[in-house]
Amino acid sequence: MTRLLVMVLMATLAGYALHALAQGRAEIRTAVTTLGTSSSNGLSFAWFYDAADRTVYMCRTSGASADAIDCKAKAALP
């Protein structure tokens, strides 16, 4: 009788563990989407949209230095 009770308890716990694992969700964040680009007189601009934060980013580069990328401008959408 004790062996049967232990087996039923183990089966119940295993079922609960499978149910708990099935309820877990991984947060998958999509990459930012490019909205557009523009360039003029040695300056380049690019606009990106982050769907997770509902934010638009504007990045600027200058032709003088390849490492000079400025992405400080952002706006949150309602």
N, C-alpha and C positions, 0 to 999 in steps of 0.2 A: 504494500500500500504506500509506503514511504517513497519507494522508487518511482511509482506512478505520479505521486504528487510533485516530486522533484522534476520529472520530465515535463509535466504540464506547466510548471512554473518556468522552466527554461524555455519552453516553446513560446510562452506568453512574453517573456522578456526579449526573446529574439524577434518576435513580431513587432514589439514596441520599438526596438532598436532600428529595424528596417523602416518602420514608419517615420521615425525621427530623422533618419538619414535622407529619406525621400522628401521631407519638408524643407531641407536646407537648400538655399538658393545662392548661387554664385553671382556676384555683382559684375556684370560685363559692361564695360564702358566703351562706347564707340569713340573712334578717333575724331578729331576735329575735321570739319568739312570746309573745303576752300570755297569761298564765295566769289572771289574775283581778284584780279591783279591789275596793276597800272604802273607805268613807268614814264618818266619825263625828265629831261635835263640831268641825268645821272642819279635820280632818286627813284626807288622802286617801292611800291606799296602792295601789300597783300592783306586781304580780309578773310578771317576764319570764323566759323561758327561752331561752338561747343554745345551740343544738344543736351548734355547732362546738366550743365549749369545754366543753359539758356543765355549764353554770353557770346558777344561778338568781339573779336580781337582784331586790332589793326597793327600790322607790323611794317616797319620802314627800314630800308637799307640804303646806304649811299654807295655810289660807285667808287669813292676814294679808297675805302677799306672793305675788304670782303668779310671781315669779322664784325663789322659794325651793324648789328641787327637790333632794332629797338621794338619790342612788343609790349610796351607799358600801357598803351591806350586800350581800354576795354569798356564795354557798355552792357549792362544786364538788361535783358528784355523782360517785359511784364508777363 
